Amino acid sequence: MSNIISTGFNSGSADGELDSLEADLRRLAGLGVETVELGLTTIDLIAGGRVVKDRAERLAALTAQFPFRYTVHGLVSSNFMDPATARYQIDAAKALVEVCDRIGARVIVQHGGHLRADQLFERATADQREREALFELAEHAKRYDVRIAFENIFTTEPGQYRQTPAEVAETVKAVGHPNLVALIDFSHAYIEATYRGLNFREQIRAMAPVAGHLHVHDSFGRPQAFYKPYHLQEATALGIGDLHMPLGWGDIDWEDIFSELEFLSGTVLMMEIGARYRNEQSASLERAKGLIALNSSRTAAAAE
């Protein structure tokens, strides 16, 4: 039996209101999706690190209408390395954990941090600052039985300080909290490995033993650098950047990866595929279920 317990897609509000989120949840229910990752920062639910109670109650009433298993994506701009905003970041993340509990979500995604090129004097303490923040957040999450899924990101500007996927795994190990796991974003790892001249497969192998959440979407692992497409589809045409394409559109060898790696118990395989690929979601869902079955065979064979 695979340690991956379910799969599904991410969803959020298109306009900051709950109506557009509801419409997308109904569409996903029609596809037979098991799990939905809610992008809660597409809605005003937190103000200055505090839960907006009326909004949270309305969200809870909405999510209760569907049989989904929920996970939550926290702040996309999250950055525990930044000393100027770290306290605000932690408070907002704690409030989001409380919202997770209200809607029965047991996983919240936290992006890995970074420093700008001009923050040279902050680099010596950046990793430790992030570890301390993660421990504080994990301790808070423990009270609500929520897992913090710490995601590897990729370099987005010249001179930026950011951890490699393997270093993200080391951070999770160093914090050593039962409510903190790594999140492998395979495409992010592919892009960062290309940029740094690292071995992509070695990087995700380093993360797998501490990974309890997965973000799956396809790409060609080509850093965007200074290329700016006029239409988003032009980046897809060139295969450049973090494309969030349907499975099979890029060149990631999903079957080989899921035949090899083993993840933590209770892992969710979450597909972050762009909204403009809705017509391809059914095919990606079937492929993801196949990957889980493949991973199950691998786990069973390893246990013999």
C-alpha positions, 0 to 999 in steps of 0.5 A, a space after each residue: 500500500 502506498 503512503 500516498 493517501 489521495 490526489 486532487 487539484 488546487 483551487 482558490 477564489 478568482 475575485 477575492 469572494 467565495 462565490 467563484 471558489 464555490 463554482 470551482 469546487 462544484 466543478 471539481 466535485 463533478 470530476 470526482 476529485 477526492 482532495 482539494 488544496 485551498 488557496 486561502 490567501 486568495 480570500 481576505 480571511 486574515 487581517 494583521 495576523 488575526 482571523 476575520 471570524 465572519 469570513 472564516 465562518 462563511 468559508 467553513 459553511 461552504 467547505 462543509 457542503 462538499 465531501 473533499 479532503 482539504 489541504 490549505 496553501 498558505 501565503 505564497 509570499 511567505 518568507 521566514 528569512 526576512 527579518 523585516 516581516 518574519 513576525 508578521 509572517 508567523 502571526 499570519 501563518 498561525 491564524 491560517 492554521 486556525 482556519 485549517 482547523 475550522 474546515 478540517 484541513 490537516 495540512 498547510 503549505 509554507 513556502 521556503 524563504 529567501 533573501 534579496 541580493 542586497 540583504 548580505 548582512 542577513 545571510 549568516 542568520 537566515 537559515 536559523 531564523 527560518 528554523 526557529 520560525 518553523 518550530 514556533 509554527 509547528 508547535 502552534 499547529 500541533 495543538 490543532 493536529 495540522 502538518 506544516 508542509 515546507 515547500 522547496 521554491 526556485 531562484 527568482 532573481 539574480 543574487 537571491 539567497 535560497 535553499 536548494 531542495 536538499 537543503 530544505 530537507 536538511 532544514 526539516 531534519 534540523 527542526 525535527 518537529 513531528 508537525 513539520 514535513 517537507 513538500 516536494 514541488 517536483 517542477 520547482 526542484 527541476 528548475 532550481 537544479 537546472 539553474 544551479 547545475 545540480 542533479 534533479 533526481 538526487 535533489 528530490 531523493 534527498 527530500 523524499 524521506 522527510 516528504 509528507 506532501 507533494 506538488 505535481 505539475 509539469 515543466 521542462 525545468 528551464 529557468 525563466 531568467 529575464 524572458 518575459 512572455 507577452 501571453 502566458 501561452 508563449 512561455 509554454 510554447 518555449 517551455 520556459 519557467 514554472 509552467 504548471 502544465 498538465 502531466 505529460 506536457 513537459 518532460 518530467 519522467 513521472 512514472 520512473 520517479 514514483 517507481 523509485 521514491 517512497 514518502 512519509 505516511 499520509 502524503 497527499 499528491 496535489 496537482 497544481 495545474 493552471 486554471 486554463 488547463 481545466 479540460 486536461 484535468 480529467 486526464 491528469 487525474 487518471 494519470 495521478 491515480 496511476 502514479 499512486 498505484 505505481 508507488 504502492 507497488 514500489 512500497 509493497 516490494 520494498 516491504 517484502 
